[in-house]
Amino acid sequence: MPRSLRIEKKNGVYHIINRGNYRQDVFINEGAHQSFEECLFETCEKCGWILEGFCVMTNHFHLVVRTPKGNLIYGMKWLQSTFANRYHKFRKVHGKLFQGRYKSLIVEEDGYLGALLHYTHLNPVRAGMADVAGLRDYRWSSYWYLNHPAKQPVFMDCSGALLAAGGLADTSYGRCKYADYLNWLTSDKAAQDEMAFDKMCRGWALGTKDFKKALIAEAADTSEDEDEPTKKVPRYDGATLQEANELRWELVLEQCMEALNKTPDDSTNEMKSADWKILIAAVLKCKTSATNVWIADQLKMGVPHAVSRYVGIFRQSRKNEEASFQELIANITT
């Protein structure tokens, strides 16, 4: 069955988002905001999280947290259930509070964390609730705490935004220059595009392709049945996770090519029905959810339906190829 991708990593950094059910306003007054902030702070203390940034709007929230203990799922379950229980008890209401499973994107720190913090701080500006000058008075954001350092709890670290804005110091002057930086950023669409503002809430990770491939390799399924080592085929759910699926296919393909001492040039120059291509295609069909279209394109096997034909013939005569197939399977660690 397809499954969504949730990576838990020690010292991982995450962008977490959730909205009110049917986009309803959950944080309708100061009391609701205050209650959520208290639950968030309790979660950070309970789980040992470092709060790099946050912003609570009227119908949704953004969190940027670091999890030294790798306990994102436990912490988010506690945060959302505790806040929902308190909310329902105080308002004497029932029903689903949030729209569903929270969204979390794991973040590559170099080149992405700073941009994410700027994006988070500018949420009220994008929503038309304040201009940059007015952000100092928007109480429910790490930007407010950045400008009130004496109020910051011990688990909050707002320095990342300053460092990413040109290595600014956590001083009155540095905070003033950061306000100038955000003011510039709001009016420079090209800079926002370069920082990938439009991707901050999409997919499953913020980072380079190498970063994402390393995560996929790290999240490899290790619960295979010893008697049926090829039984489980990881597949991540939803169109936005297609990238994660394809990165895993790439990793398995790379491991197969390396084990057989083959290169992309060999795929181009050798026959479409070369035995080694069929062997790799059979492994990909067994170990991944890779499509015929993708396999045919990567291995230069011609039309997509040819992959099924070649692999079908291979499986019928697999007794003759069992040793090479199992040897190649053994090289797959992803």
C-alpha positions in Angstrom: 0.0 0.0 0.0 1.4 3.5 -0.8 2.7 5.4 2.2 3.7 8.9 2.8 7.3 9.8 3.5 8.1 11.0 7.0 11.8 11.1 7.9 12.9 11.3 11.5 16.5 12.3 11.9 18.6 13.2 14.9 19.4 16.9 14.7 17.1 17.2 11.7 15.6 20.6 10.9 12.0 20.7 9.8 9.4 23.1 8.3 6.1 22.0 9.8 2.7 23.4 8.6 -0.9 22.6 9.5 -4.2 24.4 8.9 -7.6 24.5 10.6 -10.1 21.9 9.4 -11.7 23.2 6.2 -9.3 26.1 6.6 -11.4 27.4 9.4 -9.9 30.0 11.7 -8.5 28.2 14.7 -6.5 31.0 16.3 -9.4 33.5 16.4 -8.2 35.6 19.4 -5.2 36.3 21.6 -6.2 33.5 24.0 -6.1 30.8 21.2 -2.7 32.1 20.1 -1.4 32.2 23.6 -2.6 28.6 24.3 -0.9 27.3 21.1 2.3 29.1 22.0 2.3 27.6 25.5 1.7 24.1 24.0 4.5 24.7 21.5 6.9 25.8 24.2 6.0 22.8 26.4 6.6 20.5 23.5 10.1 22.0 23.0 10.9 21.5 26.6 9.5 18.0 26.7 11.2 16.8 23.6 14.4 18.8 23.7 13.6 20.6 20.5 15.3 23.8 19.4 12.8 26.3 18.1 14.6 28.1 15.2 11.5 30.0 14.1 7.7 30.0 14.1 4.7 32.0 13.0 1.0 31.4 14.1 -1.5 33.0 11.7 -5.4 32.8 12.0 -6.0 29.5 10.4 -2.5 27.9 10.2 0.9 27.7 11.7 4.5 27.4 10.5 7.2 25.9 12.7 10.9 25.6 12.1 12.3 23.1 14.6 15.5 21.2 15.2 15.1 17.7 16.7 18.4 16.7 18.5 16.7 13.4 19.6 15.0 12.6 16.3 11.5 12.7 17.9 9.5 14.8 15.4 6.5 12.4 15.2 6.1 12.0 19.0 6.5 15.7 19.6 4.0 16.8 16.9 1.4 14.2 18.1 1.8 15.6 21.7 1.6 19.2 20.5 -1.5 18.9 18.3 -3.5 16.6 20.6 -2.7 18.6 23.7 -3.7 21.9 22.1 -6.9 20.3 20.6 -7.9 18.9 24.0 -7.4 22.2 25.7 -9.1 24.1 22.9 -12.2 21.8 23.0 -12.4 21.9 26.8 -12.2 25.7 27.0 -14.7 26.3 24.2 -16.9 23.3 25.0 -16.9 22.2 21.4 -16.1 18.9 19.7 -14.8 17.8 16.3 -11.7 17.8 14.2 -9.5 20.9 14.8 -6.8 20.6 12.2 -7.3 19.6 8.5 -5.4 16.4 8.9 -1.9 15.1 9.2 0.6 17.9 9.5 3.0 18.5 6.7 6.7 18.4 7.4 9.6 19.1 5.1 13.1 18.2 6.2 15.5 21.1 5.5 19.1 21.2 4.3 20.7 23.9 6.4 23.2 25.3 4.0 21.4 27.6 1.6 17.9 26.7 2.7 17.4 27.3 6.4 18.0 31.0 6.3 15.6 31.5 3.4 12.9 29.4 5.2 13.3 31.7 8.3 12.8 34.8 6.2 9.8 33.2 4.6 8.3 32.3 8.0 8.8 35.8 9.4 7.2 37.4 6.3 4.0 35.4 6.6 1.9 38.3 8.1 3.2 40.6 5.4 2.1 38.2 2.6 -1.3 37.9 4.3 -1.7 41.7 4.4 -1.8 41.7 8.2 1.2 44.0 8.6 4.1 45.7 6.8 7.7 44.9 7.7 7.7 47.8 10.2 4.6 46.4 11.8 6.1 42.9 12.2 7.8 44.1 15.4 4.3 44.2 16.9 3.1 40.9 15.5 3.2 39.0 18.8 2.9 35.4 17.6 6.1 34.9 15.7 9.8 34.3 16.3 10.4 37.7 14.8 8.8 39.3 17.8 11.1 37.3 20.1 14.1 38.2 17.9 13.3 41.8 18.8 12.7 41.0 22.4 15.7 38.9 23.3 15.1 39.0 27.0 11.8 37.2 26.4 13.3 34.3 24.4 13.1 30.9 26.2 16.2 28.9 26.5 15.2 26.5 23.7 14.7 29.2 21.1 17.5 30.2 18.8 16.7 33.1 16.5 20.2 33.7 15.3 19.9 31.7 12.1 17.8 34.4 10.4 20.4 37.1 11.3 23.3 34.9 10.0 21.5 34.3 6.7 21.0 38.0 6.1 24.7 38.7 5.8 26.1 37.5 9.0 24.3 40.0 11.2 25.1 40.1 14.9 22.4 39.5 17.5 22.5 43.2 18.6 20.2 46.2 18.3 22.1 47.2 15.2 21.9 43.7 13.7 18.2 43.5 14.3 17.6 46.9 12.7 19.6 45.8 9.7 17.6 42.6 9.5 14.4 44.6 9.3 15.9 46.5 6.4 16.8 43.2 4.8 13.2 41.9 5.1 11.9 45.2 3.7 14.2 44.7 0.7 13.2 41.1 0.3 9.5 41.8 0.2 9.9 44.1 -2.8 12.4 41.9 -4.7 10.6 39.1 -6.5 13.7 37.9 -8.1 15.4 37.4 -4.7 12.3 35.5 -3.4 12.5 33.3 -6.5 16.2 32.6 -6.0 15.4 31.6 -2.4 12.7 29.3 -3.6 9.9 30.9 -1.6 7.3 29.2 -3.8 8.7 25.8 -2.7 8.8 26.3 1.0 5.6 24.4 1.6 5.8 21.9 -1.2 7.0 18.3 -1.4 8.8 16.5 1.4 12.3 18.2 1.6 14.0 21.5 1.0 17.4 21.0 -0.3 19.7 19.9 -3.2 19.2 16.7 -5.1 22.2 15.1 -3.4 20.7 16.0 0.0 17.4 14.4 -0.9 19.1 11.3 -2.3 21.1 10.8 0.9 17.8 11.1 2.9 16.1 8.5 0.7 19.1 6.1 1.2 19.0 6.7 4.9 15.2 6.0 5.0 15.6 2.7 3.2 13.3 -0.1 4.4 15.1 -2.4 6.8 12.1 -4.5 7.8 12.3 -7.0 5.0 11.3 -10.6 5.6 14.5 -12.7 5.7 12.8 -15.5 3.8 11.4 -13.1 1.2 14.1 -10.3 0.8 12.4 -8.9 -2.3 8.9 -8.8 -1.0 8.5 -5.1 0.1 8.5 -2.4 -2.5 8.6 1.1 -0.9 6.4 3.6 -2.6 5.7 7.1 -1.3 2.2 8.5 -1.4 0.9 11.5 -3.3 1.9 13.4 -6.4 4.1 15.7 -4.4 6.2 12.8 -3.4 6.9 11.5 -6.9 10.3 13.1 -6.6 11.1 10.9 -3.6 10.0 7.8 -5.6 12.2 8.7 -8.6 15.2 9.5 -6.4 14.9 6.0 -4.9 14.7 4.5 -8.3 17.9 6.4 -9.3 19.7 5.1 -6.2 18.8 1.4 -7.0 19.7 1.9 -10.6 23.1 3.4 -9.7 23.8 0.5 -7.3 23.0 -2.0 -10.1 25.1 -0.2 -12.7 28.1 -0.1 -10.2 27.8 -3.7 -9.4 27.8 -4.7 -13.1 30.5 -2.2 -13.9 28.2 -0.4 -16.4 27.9 3.3 -17.2 25.3 5.5 -18.8 27.3 5.4 -22.0 26.9 1.6 -22.0 23.1 2.1 -21.9 23.3 4.2 -25.0 25.7 2.2 -27.0 24.6 -1.4 -26.3 21.6 -3.3 -27.6 18.1 -2.5 -26.2 17.7 -6.1 -25.1 21.2 -6.6 -23.7 21.1 -9.2 -20.9 22.5 -6.9 -18.3 19.8 -4.3 -19.1 17.0 -6.9 -18.7 18.6 -8.1 -15.4 18.6 -4.5 -14.0 15.1 -3.9 -15.2 14.0 -7.1 -13.4 15.6 -5.9 -10.2 14.0 -2.4 -10.5 10.6 -4.0 -11.0 11.2 -6.2 -8.0 12.7 -3.7 -5.6 11.0 -0.4 -6.6 7.8 1.0 -8.0 9.7 2.3 -11.1 7.5 2.6 -14.2 8.2 1.0 -17.6 8.5 4.5 -19.1 11.2 5.5 -16.6 13.2 2.2 -16.9 13.0 2.3 -20.7 14.3 5.8 -20.7 17.1 5.3 -18.2 18.4 2.0 -19.8 17.6 2.9 -23.4 15.4 -0.2 -23.9 13.2 1.3 -26.5 9.4 1.6 -26.1 8.1 1.2 -22.5 6.0 -2.0 -23.2 9.2 -3.7 -24.3 10.4 -3.6 -20.6 7.4 -5.7 -19.5 8.1 -8.1 -22.4 11.8 -8.5 -21.6 11.2 -8.9 -17.9 8.4 -11.3 -18.4 10.7 -13.6 -20.5 13.4 -13.2 -17.9 11.1 -14.3 -15.1 9.9 -17.4 -17.1 13.5 -18.5 -17.6 14.7 -17.2 -14.2 16.1 -20.5 -13.1 19.0 -20.0 -15.5 19.6 -16.5 -14.2 18.8 -17.0 -10.5 22.4 -16.7 -9.3 23.1 -13.4 -11.1 19.7 -12.0 -10.0 20.2 -12.8 -6.4 23.8 -11.5 -6.5 22.5 -8.2 -7.9 19.7 -8.0 -5.3 22.3 -8.5 -2.6 24.1 -5.3 -3.8 21.0 -3.2 -3.3 21.1 -1.4 0.1 18.5 1.3 -0.6 
